[in-house]
Structures are given as structure tokens and as C-alpha cells.
Amino acid sequence: MLDQLDGALEARNYLAHQFLREYFVLKPSVDARDRATAQLAEIARRQEKLQSELDIHLRSVGVPDVDELDDRLLNELDALRPTTWLAGKTDT
């Protein structure tokens, strides 16, 4: 599972840093769009499979699903989320 999680991180980094540049900035075309769509579908399929496997593993070691958390804990977790980047601001 660690290899799969590393792969998910690599996919995230690729999407964040290279994907748009490769498919839409440097070589925009219908063919590039079709290849990009297929690649995104494959990445999404792998990520969904990994998420399912991770959920099963976490439940097997006693970690509850988000749906099982009480409102107090959900509110505490929500308070930990950064807010500045959600508004498009940078922390400078």
C-alpha cells in the first residue's frame, strides 16, 4: 500500500506541476485533449481504487470513517483547514 500511496503522491505532483503545461499550454490540440482526458480518467480510476483499499485498511485497524465521526470532532477538524489559500490569497 505504501507504493500505491507514493504513486498517488506522484500523480498529484504530476497533475499539479506538469499536466496542464504538457497538454494545454505547449501543444494544444484535439489529440492532446483526447490524450489528456484518457490520462485523467486512468489517474482517477487508480485514485478511486486506492481510496477504497485505504478505507478498508483504516477500518481494519480501527480508524473510523468520516461518516462515523461526531459533530464536535468534525468541527475541530474543519477548524484546522487553511482558509487563506481557499480564498486565492497567499501567505506572505
Beta strands, then each sheet from edge to edge (+ up, - down):
end
